[in-house]
Amino acid sequence: MTIARPHTATSWDLVLDALDARLVSAAEASDVSNTLDEWTPPSDLGPLPVRLVGRARSILGRTDRLVEDLDATRVEVGRELSTLARRSSMQVAAPASASVDVSA
């Protein structure tokens, strides 16, 4: 027999705590590729209690800002890599030999 989890605000508090911790971890990480993944709310909690809507919106807003920052960083790194690729493909001419007449 399976016992369903109670549909309590406390359970939603725990879910939001976990989301918040993941967001903080992702914001502090140098490699977020494994930190931010798609999230689906647990199906056994019931609707989000009204008193937690503001907190959930705050987490969503911070997540959106982090994604925007990551996108901007990705674009900038792409530009820098493109610049480096162009520079490395330029052929540097060999310096012309020079001689100095020291007999004069």
C-alpha positions, 0 to 999 in steps of 0.5 A: 500500500502506498501512502500519498504525501500530504498536500500541505504548505509545508511540502511546498515550502520544502519544494521551494527551498530546494528550488531556491538552493538550486538557483543559488548553486547555479548562480555561484557555479562556474559550470552550470551545465548540470545545475540548471535543468528543466523542472516539473512540479511534483504532481502529488502536492496539489496546488500551490498555496496562495501564501507561497505564490509571491515566493514562487514568482520571486524564484521564477524571476530570479531564474529568468534573470540568471538564464538571461545573464547566461545567454549574454555570457554565451554570446560574449564568449562566442564573440571572443572565440570568433576573434581568437579564431580570426587572429590565429588564422592570420599568417604572420609574415616572417621578419625581413632579414636586416644587416648592419654595415659596421665597417664604416 
